[in-house]
Amino acid sequence: KMNDKTIIHKHTPNKHTPNYETIPQKIDLNFENKQINKMEHQIEFDRTTQLFLSNHFDKIEELLKITKMRKSIRKNIQDKSYYYLNLGIIRKRGKLSDNIAVGTLRNPELYNLLKEVATLCGFTDWNAIIINKDVNCKKHKDRNNVKKSMTFTLGTFVGGELVVEGRPYNTRRKPTMFDGANQQHWTNSYLGNRISIV
C-alpha cells in the first residue's frame, strides 16, 4: 500500500463506517469487468479501454501537480519524509471509527477520476485510496488492508518497480493487483518523480 504506488485498498468495516457512496459523484461508469491475470497480477485491457485509461492518467497527473498533499515520515516505509494524500474512507490512528478523508471533499474531481479508473479495471470492492509522492518503500505488509489492492504509478522516472514476494512489476500506468496484507512488497530504487496510487 505505502509505496510510491498509488494504492486503492480496503479497510475492515464496522458499524461506524459511513457510506462513501454519499460523496458527490461526477458520473458512474458501467463498463464490464476486465479479466485479471492472477499469475502476473497485471490487468489486461482492450485498445478502447487503454485509450480511455490513458486519458484519465493524463488528467490525474495534471491535477496532482496542483493538489496539496500532507508531509509524513514512517520509518517502516522509508527513512526520509514524503508526501501523501488519503481519499475515501480512513481510520485515524488510535480511533475506532472510520471517517471520510478530508482530501476526498477537497479534491472531488481527482477522487472521481480515480473511481472511474477502478471501475474500468473491474475493481469495485474498495473504500480507500492513498497517493504517495516519491516514496521508496521498504519491504513490508499492510496489515490493516482487507482483500486485494490495486496500484499503479504516474510521473517521469526510471526504475521504481513494485516488487511483490521478489517478483518485480512495472506499474507505470499499468494497474496491478496484489495482496498487500499477506504479500511482502517493496519498491525498487528509481530516479525521477514517482507517484504511486493504491
CYANA upper distance limits for C-alpha pairs under 8 A (distance plus 0.5 A):
  1 LYS  CA      5 LYS  CA      7.66
  1 LYS  CA      6 THR  CA      8.12
  1 LYS  CA      7 ILE  CA      5.96
  1 LYS  CA      8 ILE  CA      8.27
  1 LYS  CA      9 HIS  CA      7.87
  1 LYS  CA    130 ILE  CA      8.07
  1 LYS  CA    141 LYS  CA      8.49
  1 LYS  CA    142 ASP  CA      6.72
  1 LYS  CA    149 SER  CA      7.94
  1 LYS  CA    151 THR  CA      8.40
  1 LYS  CA    180 GLY  CA      6.67
  1 LYS  CA    198 VAL  CA      6.25
  2 MET  CA      7 ILE  CA      7.98
  2 MET  CA     77 ILE  CA      7.34
  2 MET  CA    130 ILE  CA      8.08
  2 MET  CA    132 ASN  CA      7.33
  2 MET  CA    135 VAL  CA      8.26
  2 MET  CA    137 CYS  CA      7.22
  2 MET  CA    142 ASP  CA      8.43
  2 MET  CA    198 VAL  CA      8.20
  3 ASN  CA     77 ILE  CA      8.13
  3 ASN  CA    132 ASN  CA      7.13
  3 ASN  CA    135 VAL  CA      6.20
  3 ASN  CA    136 ASN  CA      6.77
  3 ASN  CA    137 CYS  CA      5.34
  3 ASN  CA    162 LEU  CA      8.37
  3 ASN  CA    186 TRP  CA      7.20
  3 ASN  CA    187 THR  CA      6.83
  3 ASN  CA    196 SER  CA      6.83
  4 ASP  CA    131 ILE  CA      8.23
  4 ASP  CA    132 ASN  CA      5.64
  4 ASP  CA    133 LYS  CA      6.42
  4 ASP  CA    134 ASP  CA      6.28
  4 ASP  CA    135 VAL  CA      4.96
  4 ASP  CA    136 ASN  CA      6.61
  4 ASP  CA    137 CYS  CA      7.40
  4 ASP  CA    153 THR  CA      7.52
  4 ASP  CA    160 GLY  CA      8.47
  4 ASP  CA    187 THR  CA      7.74
  4 ASP  CA    194 ARG  CA      6.72
  4 ASP  CA    195 ILE  CA      5.77
  4 ASP  CA    196 SER  CA      4.46
  4 ASP  CA    197 ILE  CA      7.73
  5 LYS  CA    131 ILE  CA      7.56
  5 LYS  CA    132 ASN  CA      6.86
  5 LYS  CA    151 THR  CA      6.38
  5 LYS  CA    152 PHE  CA      6.14
  5 LYS  CA    153 THR  CA      5.58
  5 LYS  CA    162 LEU  CA      8.16
  5 LYS  CA    171 THR  CA      8.35
  5 LYS  CA    194 ARG  CA      8.48
  5 LYS  CA    195 ILE  CA      6.50
  5 LYS  CA    196 SER  CA      3.02
  5 LYS  CA    197 ILE  CA      5.09
  5 LYS  CA    198 VAL  CA      6.37
  6 THR  CA    129 ILE  CA      8.00
  6 THR  CA    130 ILE  CA      6.65
  6 THR  CA    131 ILE  CA      5.44
  6 THR  CA    132 ASN  CA      6.88
  6 THR  CA    151 THR  CA      5.50
  6 THR  CA    152 PHE  CA      5.73
  6 THR  CA    153 THR  CA      6.23
  6 THR  CA    195 ILE  CA      7.10
  6 THR  CA    196 SER  CA      3.78
  6 THR  CA    197 ILE  CA      1.51
  6 THR  CA    198 VAL  CA      4.06
  7 ILE  CA    129 ILE  CA      6.19
  7 ILE  CA    130 ILE  CA      5.93
  7 ILE  CA    131 ILE  CA      7.12
  7 ILE  CA    149 SER  CA      7.05
  7 ILE  CA    150 MET  CA      6.22
  7 ILE  CA    151 THR  CA      4.87
  7 ILE  CA    152 PHE  CA      7.47
  7 ILE  CA    196 SER  CA      7.17
  7 ILE  CA    197 ILE  CA      4.51
  7 ILE  CA    198 VAL  CA      0.80
  8 ILE  CA    126 TRP  CA      7.18
  8 ILE  CA    127 ASN  CA      8.10
  8 ILE  CA    128 ALA  CA      6.27
  8 ILE  CA    129 ILE  CA      4.85
  8 ILE  CA    130 ILE  CA      7.00
  8 ILE  CA    149 SER  CA      6.14
  8 ILE  CA    150 MET  CA      5.80
  8 ILE  CA    151 THR  CA      6.76
  8 ILE  CA    197 ILE  CA      7.19
  8 ILE  CA    198 VAL  CA      4.17
  9 HIS  CA    126 TRP  CA      6.01
  9 HIS  CA    127 ASN  CA      7.06
  9 HIS  CA    128 ALA  CA      5.91
  9 HIS  CA    129 ILE  CA      6.67
  9 HIS  CA    145 ASN  CA      6.80
  9 HIS  CA    146 VAL  CA      7.74
  9 HIS  CA    147 LYS  CA      8.47
  9 HIS  CA    148 LYS  CA      7.49
  9 HIS  CA    149 SER  CA      5.24
  9 HIS  CA    150 MET  CA      7.32
  9 HIS  CA    198 VAL  CA      6.73
 10 LYS  CA    125 ASP  CA      7.92
 10 LYS  CA    126 TRP  CA      5.22
 10 LYS  CA    127 ASN  CA      5.74
 10 LYS  CA    128 ALA  CA      6.31
 10 LYS  CA    145 ASN  CA      5.96
 10 LYS  CA    146 VAL  CA      5.67
 10 LYS  CA    147 LYS  CA      7.49
 10 LYS  CA    148 LYS  CA      8.38
 10 LYS  CA    149 SER  CA      7.87
 11 HIS  CA     90 ILE  CA      8.37
 11 HIS  CA    127 ASN  CA      7.69
 11 HIS  CA    128 ALA  CA      7.91
 11 HIS  CA    144 ASN  CA      6.54
 11 HIS  CA    145 ASN  CA      5.55
 11 HIS  CA    146 VAL  CA      5.98
 12 THR  CA    144 ASN  CA      7.79
 12 THR  CA    145 ASN  CA      7.69
 12 THR  CA    146 VAL  CA      6.69
 13 PRO  CA     17 THR  CA      6.34
 13 PRO  CA     98 ASP  CA      8.42
 14 ASN  CA     97 SER  CA      8.13
 14 ASN  CA     98 ASP  CA      8.45
 16 HIS  CA     97 SER  CA      5.91
 16 HIS  CA     98 ASP  CA      6.70
 17 THR  CA     89 ILE  CA      8.46
 17 THR  CA     97 SER  CA      7.17
 17 THR  CA     98 ASP  CA      5.57
 17 THR  CA     99 ASN  CA      7.40
 18 PRO  CA     89 ILE  CA      8.43
 18 PRO  CA     98 ASP  CA      7.58
 18 PRO  CA     99 ASN  CA      7.27
 18 PRO  CA    100 ILE  CA      7.93
 20 TYR  CA     88 GLY  CA      7.22
 20 TYR  CA     89 ILE  CA      7.45
 20 TYR  CA    100 ILE  CA      7.66
 20 TYR  CA    127 ASN  CA      7.80
 23 ILE  CA    105 LEU  CA      8.30
 24 PRO  CA    108 PRO  CA      8.10
 25 GLN  CA    108 PRO  CA      8.23
 25 GLN  CA    112 ASN  CA      6.76
 26 LYS  CA    109 GLU  CA      8.07
 26 LYS  CA    112 ASN  CA      6.83
 27 ILE  CA    112 ASN  CA      8.24
 28 ASP  CA    116 GLU  CA      7.91
 29 LEU  CA    116 GLU  CA      7.06
 29 LEU  CA    119 THR  CA      7.34
 29 LEU  CA    120 LEU  CA      8.16
 30 ASN  CA    119 THR  CA      7.96
 31 PHE  CA    119 THR  CA      7.59
 31 PHE  CA    120 LEU  CA      6.51
 31 PHE  CA    122 GLY  CA      8.34
 32 GLU  CA    120 LEU  CA      8.13
 32 GLU  CA    122 GLY  CA      7.51
 33 ASN  CA    119 THR  CA      8.25
 33 ASN  CA    120 LEU  CA      7.54
 33 ASN  CA    121 CYS  CA      7.07
 33 ASN  CA    122 GLY  CA      4.57
 33 ASN  CA    123 PHE  CA      8.20
 34 LYS  CA     43 ILE  CA      7.81
 34 LYS  CA     44 GLU  CA      7.46
 34 LYS  CA     45 PHE  CA      7.28
 34 LYS  CA    120 LEU  CA      7.94
 34 LYS  CA    121 CYS  CA      6.35
 34 LYS  CA    122 GLY  CA      5.86
 35 GLN  CA     43 ILE  CA      7.19
 35 GLN  CA     44 GLU  CA      6.97
 35 GLN  CA    122 GLY  CA      8.45
 36 ILE  CA     41 HIS  CA      7.40
 36 ILE  CA     42 GLN  CA      7.20
 36 ILE  CA     43 ILE  CA      5.42
 36 ILE  CA     44 GLU  CA      7.13
 37 ASN  CA     41 HIS  CA      6.03
 37 ASN  CA     42 GLN  CA      6.40
 37 ASN  CA     43 ILE  CA      6.61
 37 ASN  CA     44 GLU  CA      7.82
 38 LYS  CA     42 GLN  CA      8.11
 41 HIS  CA    176 THR  CA      5.98
 41 HIS  CA    177 MET  CA      5.37
 41 HIS  CA    178 PHE  CA      6.75
 42 GLN  CA    174 LYS  CA      7.61
 42 GLN  CA    175 PRO  CA      6.90
 42 GLN  CA    176 THR  CA      5.06
 42 GLN  CA    177 MET  CA      6.79
 43 ILE  CA    121 CYS  CA      7.53
 43 ILE  CA    174 LYS  CA      7.95
 43 ILE  CA    175 PRO  CA      6.56
 43 ILE  CA    176 THR  CA      6.52
 43 ILE  CA    177 MET  CA      7.88
 45 PHE  CA     49 THR  CA      6.42
 45 PHE  CA     50 GLN  CA      6.47
 46 ASP  CA     50 GLN  CA      6.72
 47 ARG  CA     51 LEU  CA      6.78
 48 THR  CA     52 PHE  CA      6.82
 49 THR  CA     53 LEU  CA      6.53
 49 THR  CA    120 LEU  CA      7.96
 50 GLN  CA     54 SER  CA      6.55
 51 LEU  CA     55 ASN  CA      6.82
 52 PHE  CA     56 HIS  CA      6.95
 53 LEU  CA     57 PHE  CA      6.60
 53 LEU  CA    117 VAL  CA      7.15
 53 LEU  CA    120 LEU  CA      8.36
 54 SER  CA     58 ASP  CA      6.76
 54 SER  CA    173 ARG  CA      8.10
 55 ASN  CA     59 LYS  CA      6.94
 56 HIS  CA     60 ILE  CA      6.63
 56 HIS  CA    113 LEU  CA      7.08
 56 HIS  CA    117 VAL  CA      7.79
 57 PHE  CA     61 GLU  CA      6.61
 57 PHE  CA    154 LEU  CA      8.04
 57 PHE  CA    173 ARG  CA      7.60
 58 ASP  CA     62 GLU  CA      6.87
 59 LYS  CA     63 LEU  CA      6.74
 60 ILE  CA     64 LEU  CA      6.61
 60 ILE  CA    110 LEU  CA      6.87
 60 ILE  CA    113 LEU  CA      7.54
 60 ILE  CA    114 LEU  CA      8.35
 61 GLU  CA     65 LYS  CA      7.06
 61 GLU  CA    154 LEU  CA      7.35
 61 GLU  CA    155 GLY  CA      7.69
 62 GLU  CA     66 ILE  CA      7.87
 63 LEU  CA     67 THR  CA      6.66
 63 LEU  CA    110 LEU  CA      7.25
 67 THR  CA    107 ASN  CA      8.27
 69 MET  CA     83 TYR  CA      6.28
 69 MET  CA     84 TYR  CA      5.90
 69 MET  CA     85 LEU  CA      5.78
 70 ARG  CA     83 TYR  CA      5.82
 70 ARG  CA     84 TYR  CA      5.87
 70 ARG  CA     85 LEU  CA      6.73
 71 LYS  CA     81 SER  CA      7.23
 71 LYS  CA     82 TYR  CA      6.17
 71 LYS  CA     83 TYR  CA      4.97
 71 LYS  CA     84 TYR  CA      6.99
 72 SER  CA     81 SER  CA      5.96
 72 SER  CA     82 TYR  CA      6.07
 72 SER  CA     83 TYR  CA      6.61
 72 SER  CA     84 TYR  CA      7.82
 73 ILE  CA     78 GLN  CA      7.91
 73 ILE  CA     79 ASP  CA      7.70
 73 ILE  CA     80 LYS  CA      6.79
 73 ILE  CA     81 SER  CA      4.87
 73 ILE  CA     82 TYR  CA      6.78
 74 ARG  CA     78 GLN  CA      6.71
 74 ARG  CA     79 ASP  CA      7.48
 74 ARG  CA     80 LYS  CA      8.47
 74 ARG  CA     81 SER  CA      7.94
 75 LYS  CA     79 ASP  CA      5.48
 75 LYS  CA     80 LYS  CA      8.14
 76 ASN  CA    138 LYS  CA      7.36
 76 ASN  CA    140 HIS  CA      7.98
 77 ILE  CA    135 VAL  CA      8.50
 77 ILE  CA    136 ASN  CA      8.14
 77 ILE  CA    137 CYS  CA      5.55
 77 ILE  CA    138 LYS  CA      5.73
 77 ILE  CA    139 LYS  CA      8.24
 77 ILE  CA    140 HIS  CA      7.93
 78 GLN  CA    135 VAL  CA      7.58
 78 GLN  CA    136 ASN  CA      6.85
 78 GLN  CA    137 CYS  CA      6.15
 78 GLN  CA    138 LYS  CA      6.46
 82 TYR  CA    132 ASN  CA      7.98
 82 TYR  CA    133 LYS  CA      6.89
 82 TYR  CA    134 ASP  CA      6.96
 82 TYR  CA    135 VAL  CA      6.72
 83 TYR  CA    132 ASN  CA      6.48
 83 TYR  CA    133 LYS  CA      5.72
 83 TYR  CA    134 ASP  CA      7.90
 84 TYR  CA    130 ILE  CA      7.46
 84 TYR  CA    131 ILE  CA      5.85
 84 TYR  CA    132 ASN  CA      4.94
 84 TYR  CA    133 LYS  CA      6.52
 85 LEU  CA    103 GLY  CA      7.17
 85 LEU  CA    130 ILE  CA      6.25
 85 LEU  CA    131 ILE  CA      5.58
 85 LEU  CA    132 ASN  CA      7.24
 86 ASN  CA     90 ILE  CA      7.85
 86 ASN  CA    101 ALA  CA      6.59
 86 ASN  CA    102 VAL  CA      8.37
 86 ASN  CA    103 GLY  CA      6.51
 86 ASN  CA    104 THR  CA      7.91
 86 ASN  CA    128 ALA  CA      7.91
 86 ASN  CA    129 ILE  CA      6.35
 86 ASN  CA    130 ILE  CA      5.18
 86 ASN  CA    131 ILE  CA      6.99
 87 LEU  CA    100 ILE  CA      8.09
 87 LEU  CA    101 ALA  CA      5.88
 87 LEU  CA    102 VAL  CA      7.94
 87 LEU  CA    103 GLY  CA      6.00
 87 LEU  CA    104 THR  CA      5.22
 87 LEU  CA    111 TYR  CA      7.26
 87 LEU  CA    128 ALA  CA      6.40
 87 LEU  CA    129 ILE  CA      5.48
 87 LEU  CA    130 ILE  CA      6.79
 88 GLY  CA    100 ILE  CA      6.16
 88 GLY  CA    101 ALA  CA      6.14
 88 GLY  CA    104 THR  CA      6.34
 88 GLY  CA    111 TYR  CA      8.35
 88 GLY  CA    127 ASN  CA      6.31
 88 GLY  CA    128 ALA  CA      5.01
 88 GLY  CA    129 ILE  CA      6.57
 89 ILE  CA     98 ASP  CA      6.93
 89 ILE  CA     99 ASN  CA      6.07
 89 ILE  CA    100 ILE  CA      5.17
 89 ILE  CA    101 ALA  CA      6.28
 89 ILE  CA    127 ASN  CA      6.15
 89 ILE  CA    128 ALA  CA      5.50
 89 ILE  CA    129 ILE  CA      8.46
 90 ILE  CA     98 ASP  CA      6.08
 90 ILE  CA     99 ASN  CA      5.98
 90 ILE  CA    100 ILE  CA      6.70
 90 ILE  CA    101 ALA  CA      6.33
 90 ILE  CA    128 ALA  CA      7.08
 91 ARG  CA     95 LYS  CA      7.20
 91 ARG  CA     96 LEU  CA      7.77
 91 ARG  CA     97 SER  CA      6.89
 91 ARG  CA     98 ASP  CA      5.10
 91 ARG  CA     99 ASN  CA      6.81
 92 LYS  CA     96 LEU  CA      8.42
 92 LYS  CA     97 SER  CA      8.44
 92 LYS  CA     98 ASP  CA      7.82
 92 LYS  CA     99 ASN  CA      8.49
100 ILE  CA    104 THR  CA      7.54
101 ALA  CA    105 LEU  CA      7.87
102 VAL  CA    106 ARG  CA      6.87
103 GLY  CA    107 ASN  CA      6.32
104 THR  CA    108 PRO  CA      6.36
104 THR  CA    111 TYR  CA      6.68
107 ASN  CA    111 TYR  CA      6.70
108 PRO  CA    112 ASN  CA      6.54
109 GLU  CA    113 LEU  CA      6.70
110 LEU  CA    114 LEU  CA      6.82
111 TYR  CA    115 LYS  CA      6.70
112 ASN  CA    116 GLU  CA      6.68
113 LEU  CA    117 VAL  CA      6.83
114 LEU  CA    118 ALA  CA      6.77
115 LYS  CA    119 THR  CA      6.72
116 GLU  CA    120 LEU  CA      6.62
117 VAL  CA    121 CYS  CA      6.79
118 ALA  CA    122 GLY  CA      6.90
118 ALA  CA    123 PHE  CA      5.59
118 ALA  CA    124 THR  CA      7.08
119 THR  CA    123 PHE  CA      6.08
119 THR  CA    124 THR  CA      6.51
121 CYS  CA    175 PRO  CA      8.03
123 PHE  CA    150 MET  CA      8.12
129 ILE  CA    197 ILE  CA      7.50
129 ILE  CA    198 VAL  CA      6.10
130 ILE  CA    197 ILE  CA      6.36
130 ILE  CA    198 VAL  CA      5.91
131 ILE  CA    195 ILE  CA      7.42
131 ILE  CA    196 SER  CA      6.20
131 ILE  CA    197 ILE  CA      5.02
131 ILE  CA    198 VAL  CA      7.02
132 ASN  CA    195 ILE  CA      6.14
132 ASN  CA    196 SER  CA      5.71
132 ASN  CA    197 ILE  CA      7.00
133 LYS  CA    193 ASN  CA      8.23
133 LYS  CA    194 ARG  CA      6.64
133 LYS  CA    195 ILE  CA      5.05
133 LYS  CA    196 SER  CA      7.05
134 ASP  CA    193 ASN  CA      6.60
134 ASP  CA    194 ARG  CA      5.62
134 ASP  CA    195 ILE  CA      6.53
135 VAL  CA    194 ARG  CA      8.07
135 VAL  CA    195 ILE  CA      8.27
136 ASN  CA    160 GLY  CA      8.15
136 ASN  CA    186 TRP  CA      8.14
136 ASN  CA    187 THR  CA      5.95
136 ASN  CA    188 ASN  CA      7.56
136 ASN  CA    189 SER  CA      6.99
136 ASN  CA    190 TYR  CA      8.48
137 CYS  CA    186 TRP  CA      5.56
137 CYS  CA    187 THR  CA      5.52
137 CYS  CA    188 ASN  CA      8.47
138 LYS  CA    185 HIS  CA      8.32
138 LYS  CA    186 TRP  CA      5.69
138 LYS  CA    187 THR  CA      7.24
139 LYS  CA    184 GLN  CA      6.64
139 LYS  CA    185 HIS  CA      5.83
139 LYS  CA    186 TRP  CA      5.03
139 LYS  CA    187 THR  CA      8.26
140 HIS  CA    184 GLN  CA      5.84
140 HIS  CA    185 HIS  CA      6.19
140 HIS  CA    186 TRP  CA      7.06
141 LYS  CA    180 GLY  CA      6.13
141 LYS  CA    181 ALA  CA      5.75
141 LYS  CA    182 ASN  CA      6.84
141 LYS  CA    183 GLN  CA      6.72
141 LYS  CA    184 GLN  CA      5.75
141 LYS  CA    185 HIS  CA      7.07
142 ASP  CA    180 GLY  CA      5.80
142 ASP  CA    181 ALA  CA      4.99
142 ASP  CA    182 ASN  CA      8.09
143 ARG  CA    180 GLY  CA      8.20
143 ARG  CA    181 ALA  CA      5.30
143 ARG  CA    182 ASN  CA      8.02
144 ASN  CA    181 ALA  CA      7.37
145 ASN  CA    149 SER  CA      8.46
145 ASN  CA    180 GLY  CA      7.35
145 ASN  CA    181 ALA  CA      5.90
146 VAL  CA    181 ALA  CA      7.32
147 LYS  CA    179 ASP  CA      6.98
147 LYS  CA    181 ALA  CA      7.99
148 LYS  CA    177 MET  CA      7.11
148 LYS  CA    178 PHE  CA      6.07
148 LYS  CA    179 ASP  CA      4.95
148 LYS  CA    180 GLY  CA      7.19
148 LYS  CA    181 ALA  CA      8.36
149 SER  CA    177 MET  CA      6.20
149 SER  CA    178 PHE  CA      6.01
149 SER  CA    179 ASP  CA      6.39
149 SER  CA    180 GLY  CA      6.86
149 SER  CA    198 VAL  CA      7.20
150 MET  CA    175 PRO  CA      6.90
150 MET  CA    176 THR  CA      5.92
150 MET  CA    177 MET  CA      5.00
150 MET  CA    178 PHE  CA      7.01
150 MET  CA    198 VAL  CA      6.21
151 THR  CA    171 THR  CA      7.79
151 THR  CA    175 PRO  CA      5.97
151 THR  CA    176 THR  CA      5.76
151 THR  CA    177 MET  CA      7.02
151 THR  CA    196 SER  CA      7.59
151 THR  CA    197 ILE  CA      6.00
151 THR  CA    198 VAL  CA      4.81
152 PHE  CA    171 THR  CA      5.41
152 PHE  CA    172 ARG  CA      6.44
152 PHE  CA    173 ARG  CA      6.25
152 PHE  CA    174 LYS  CA      6.07
152 PHE  CA    175 PRO  CA      5.22
152 PHE  CA    176 THR  CA      6.73
152 PHE  CA    196 SER  CA      6.44
152 PHE  CA    197 ILE  CA      6.08
152 PHE  CA    198 VAL  CA      7.32
153 THR  CA    171 THR  CA      6.04
153 THR  CA    172 ARG  CA      5.05
153 THR  CA    173 ARG  CA      6.24
153 THR  CA    174 LYS  CA      7.89
153 THR  CA    194 ARG  CA      7.30
153 THR  CA    195 ILE  CA      5.94
153 THR  CA    196 SER  CA      4.79
153 THR  CA    197 ILE  CA      6.54
154 LEU  CA    172 ARG  CA      6.18
154 LEU  CA    173 ARG  CA      6.58
154 LEU  CA    194 ARG  CA      6.57
154 LEU  CA    195 ILE  CA      5.64
154 LEU  CA    196 SER  CA      6.93
155 GLY  CA    172 ARG  CA      8.41
155 GLY  CA    192 GLY  CA      8.45
155 GLY  CA    193 ASN  CA      6.11
155 GLY  CA    194 ARG  CA      5.44
155 GLY  CA    195 ILE  CA      6.43
156 THR  CA    192 GLY  CA      6.32
156 THR  CA    193 ASN  CA      5.94
156 THR  CA    194 ARG  CA      6.90
157 PHE  CA    190 TYR  CA      7.09
157 PHE  CA    191 LEU  CA      5.89
157 PHE  CA    192 GLY  CA      4.59
157 PHE  CA    193 ASN  CA      6.01
157 PHE  CA    194 ARG  CA      6.52
158 VAL  CA    190 TYR  CA      5.93
158 VAL  CA    191 LEU  CA      5.79
158 VAL  CA    192 GLY  CA      7.00
159 GLY  CA    188 ASN  CA      7.05
159 GLY  CA    189 SER  CA      6.68
159 GLY  CA    190 TYR  CA      4.86
159 GLY  CA    191 LEU  CA      7.22
160 GLY  CA    170 ASN  CA      8.23
160 GLY  CA    187 THR  CA      6.21
160 GLY  CA    188 ASN  CA      5.13
160 GLY  CA    189 SER  CA      5.77
160 GLY  CA    190 TYR  CA      5.11
160 GLY  CA    191 LEU  CA      8.31
160 GLY  CA    194 ARG  CA      8.25
161 GLU  CA    168 PRO  CA      6.24
161 GLU  CA    169 TYR  CA      5.84
161 GLU  CA    170 ASN  CA      5.45
161 GLU  CA    171 THR  CA      7.03
161 GLU  CA    187 THR  CA      6.26
161 GLU  CA    188 ASN  CA      5.74
161 GLU  CA    189 SER  CA      8.35
162 LEU  CA    168 PRO  CA      6.05
162 LEU  CA    169 TYR  CA      5.67
162 LEU  CA    170 ASN  CA      7.06
162 LEU  CA    171 THR  CA      7.20
162 LEU  CA    185 HIS  CA      7.56
162 LEU  CA    186 TRP  CA      6.50
162 LEU  CA    187 THR  CA      5.33
162 LEU  CA    188 ASN  CA      7.02
163 VAL  CA    167 ARG  CA      5.66
163 VAL  CA    168 PRO  CA      4.63
163 VAL  CA    169 TYR  CA      6.61
163 VAL  CA    185 HIS  CA      5.86
163 VAL  CA    186 TRP  CA      5.79
163 VAL  CA    187 THR  CA      6.39
163 VAL  CA    188 ASN  CA      7.43
164 VAL  CA    168 PRO  CA      6.88
164 VAL  CA    169 TYR  CA      8.27
164 VAL  CA    178 PHE  CA      8.02
164 VAL  CA    183 GLN  CA      7.03
164 VAL  CA    184 GLN  CA      6.49
164 VAL  CA    185 HIS  CA      4.92
164 VAL  CA    186 TRP  CA      7.34
165 GLU  CA    183 GLN  CA      6.61
165 GLU  CA    184 GLN  CA      5.78
165 GLU  CA    185 HIS  CA      6.51
166 GLY  CA    185 HIS  CA      8.20
170 ASN  CA    174 LYS  CA      7.67
171 THR  CA    175 PRO  CA      6.80
171 THR  CA    176 THR  CA      6.93
178 PHE  CA    183 GLN  CA      8.09
179 ASP  CA    183 GLN  CA      6.10
180 GLY  CA    184 GLN  CA      7.54
180 GLY  CA    185 HIS  CA      7.57
